[in-house]
Amino acid sequence: MSGLFDDLDRMDLDAQVCRWSAPDVREAEGDVSEWMAAAQQFAARLQRDCARLSDKQWQAAAQAWSSLLAAAEHSTGPQSHEWLMRDLWLRASLFDAVGPRQGVPLLDAGLVLERALDAMPMTSQAASELAPGWRELAREQILELRTIRRLLAPARLLDSLLAEHPRRGEYEVWREVAAQLP
């Protein structure tokens, strides 16, 4: 797609949604900085306009956001959870502005928790065993332990909304482990 990253800073949310909803976006190429800029522009427009969106607009925005992130990951790889983290932080920030909404995937606190837990780089037991001696670990293991804290941070913002979530117990275990991590 030629011109995919052109004029993103001038586009409103509707234009952003249109651009990232195009059927061939998934196969688009770009470097990491282009995709990061695209995600940042989209997120900024969504955060700015979120209070006035209809349910139909929320659905379109959610699909476009997912398409953008999927295309970014397809084009550049996971980038140490970059695309997942952008997704989790955007979702968590939207709750501050508009709260949860039934049937709107971007406003489902449970998805933030589930996606974070599903992305954990190791089991909570393994992380708990490594935590006390983390300073002596190999760099890669330390980064994995830090990833755990990073993944849990957006869910912590939504803590009160997750009280009845079926995976709350698992989340609590991870929170205890995270308190010991770098």
C-alpha positions in Angstrom: 0.0 0.0 0.0 1.6 3.1 -1.2 1.3 6.2 1.1 0.1 4.1 4.1 2.0 6.3 6.6 1.5 9.6 4.8 -0.4 12.4 6.6 -1.3 10.5 9.7 -0.8 13.5 11.8 -3.5 15.4 9.8 -6.1 12.7 9.9 -9.1 12.6 12.2 -10.3 9.4 13.9 -12.7 8.5 11.1 -9.9 8.8 8.5 -7.7 6.7 10.7 -10.3 4.1 11.0 -10.8 4.0 7.3 -7.1 3.7 6.6 -6.5 0.9 9.0 -9.7 -1.0 8.0 -8.6 -1.4 4.4 -8.4 -5.1 3.5 -4.8 -5.1 2.4 -3.4 -3.4 5.5 -2.4 -6.8 7.0 0.1 -7.3 4.2 1.6 -3.8 4.4 5.2 -3.2 5.0 6.9 -0.5 7.0 9.7 -0.1 9.5 9.2 -0.1 13.2 9.2 3.7 13.6 6.5 4.0 10.9 4.3 1.5 12.7 4.9 3.1 16.1 4.0 6.5 14.7 0.8 5.1 13.1 -0.2 3.4 16.4 0.6 6.6 18.3 -1.5 8.8 16.0 -4.4 6.4 16.0 -4.3 6.1 19.8 -4.1 9.9 20.2 -7.2 10.4 18.0 -9.1 7.7 19.8 -8.3 9.1 23.2 -9.2 12.6 22.1 -12.6 11.6 20.6 -13.6 8.7 22.8 -16.2 10.5 24.9 -18.4 11.2 21.9 -18.3 7.9 20.0 -21.4 5.8 19.3 -21.3 2.0 19.8 -21.0 1.6 16.0 -18.0 3.9 15.9 -16.4 2.0 18.8 -16.8 -1.2 16.9 -15.2 0.3 13.8 -12.4 1.8 15.9 -11.7 -1.5 17.7 -11.5 -3.4 14.4 -9.2 -0.8 12.9 -7.0 -0.7 16.0 -6.7 -4.5 15.9 -5.9 -4.4 12.2 -3.2 -1.8 12.7 -1.5 -3.7 15.4 -1.7 -7.0 13.6 -0.2 -5.4 10.5 2.6 -3.8 12.6 3.4 -7.2 14.1 3.2 -9.0 10.8 5.6 -6.4 9.3 8.1 -6.0 12.1 7.6 -8.9 14.5 6.5 -8.6 18.1 9.3 -6.1 19.1 9.5 -7.3 22.7 5.7 -7.1 23.2 5.6 -3.5 21.8 2.3 -4.0 20.0 0.7 -5.9 22.9 1.8 -3.2 25.4 0.4 -0.4 23.2 -2.9 -2.3 23.1 -3.1 -2.9 26.8 -2.1 0.7 27.7 -4.6 2.2 25.2 -7.4 0.0 26.6 -6.5 0.9 30.2 -6.4 4.6 29.4 -9.8 4.5 27.7 -11.4 3.3 30.9 -10.2 6.5 32.6 -12.1 8.6 30.0 -15.3 6.6 29.4 -15.4 3.5 31.6 -16.5 0.0 30.6 -19.1 -0.6 27.9 -20.9 -3.8 27.3 -20.2 -5.2 23.8 -17.3 -2.8 23.1 -14.1 -4.9 22.9 -11.8 -1.9 23.5 -13.6 -1.2 26.8 -13.5 -4.7 28.2 -11.3 -4.8 31.3 -11.3 -8.6 31.3 -9.5 -8.6 27.9 -6.7 -6.5 29.3 -6.2 -9.0 32.1 -6.5 -12.0 29.9 -4.1 -10.8 27.3 -1.5 -9.8 29.9 -1.7 -13.2 31.7 -1.6 -15.1 28.4 1.6 -13.3 27.4 3.6 -14.1 30.6 7.0 -15.4 29.6 7.1 -18.1 32.3 5.0 -19.6 35.0 4.3 -17.7 38.2 6.1 -20.5 40.0 9.3 -20.1 37.9 9.2 -16.3 38.3 8.8 -16.7 42.1 11.8 -19.0 42.2 14.0 -16.7 40.2 12.9 -13.5 41.9 15.1 -13.6 45.0 18.3 -13.9 43.0 17.4 -11.8 40.0 20.6 -9.8 40.2 22.6 -12.9 39.5 20.6 -14.0 36.5 21.5 -13.7 32.8 20.3 -10.5 31.1 17.6 -12.4 29.1 16.1 -13.8 32.3 16.1 -10.4 34.0 14.3 -9.0 30.9 11.7 -11.7 31.1 11.1 -10.8 34.8 10.7 -7.2 33.9 8.3 -8.1 31.2 6.1 -9.6 33.8 5.9 -6.3 35.7 5.3 -4.4 32.4 2.4 -6.8 31.4 0.7 -6.4 34.8 0.9 -2.6 34.9 -2.2 -1.8 32.7 -4.3 -4.4 34.5 -3.4 -2.8 37.9 -5.1 0.4 36.7 -8.3 -1.6 36.2 -8.0 -3.5 39.4 -11.5 -2.5 40.7 -13.1 -3.6 37.5 -11.5 -7.0 37.7 -12.9 -8.1 41.1 -15.2 -10.7 39.7 -13.0 -11.9 36.8 -12.6 -15.7 36.6 -8.9 -15.3 36.4 -8.6 -13.0 39.4 -6.9 -15.6 41.5 -4.2 -16.1 38.9 -3.8 -12.3 38.7 -3.4 -12.1 42.5 -0.6 -14.7 42.4 1.2 -12.7 39.7 0.8 -9.5 41.6 2.5 -11.0 44.6 5.3 -12.3 42.4 5.7 -9.0 40.7 6.3 -7.2 43.9 9.6 -9.1 44.2 10.8 -8.5 40.6 13.2 -6.0 39.1 
